[in-house]
Amino acid sequence: MDINTSNFEKRQDDNHGAMTYYQVGLGACGHDDSGKGDTENIVAMSSELMGNGNSMCGRKIQIQGKDGQTVMATVRDKCPSCSPGELDVSNKVFKEVVGDLGVGRSKVSWSFAQ
């Protein structure tokens, strides 16, 4: 299935989904982020949004948690198990938005930065 990302971006306020965290490392964008999970705001997007190329690599997104916490993160990886609205993020992002890694999964809204 090929997603038209320009249509997806037009719905910037409608991007909702679950957010989980992962151990960052060598990502689909070609950057080795090993050891940066607690210091950098890194996000992996669904394979459907990332597509076959790297057009999403380096894009900034704003993520907002259910209690209003907001953080900016950079797309550096692909999340094969994520649906288009879901995100997989570095520990730092998850802690800033949710507060506790023990939660494991939380609902968020997000948009591409302008």
Buried (B, 14 or more C-beta within 10 A) or exposed (E): EEBEBEEBEEEBEEBEBBBBBBEBEEBBBEBEBEEBBEEBBBBBBBBBBBBEEEEBBEBBBBBBBEEEBEBEBBBBBBBEEBEBBBBBBBBBBBBBBBEEEEBEEBEBBBBBEE
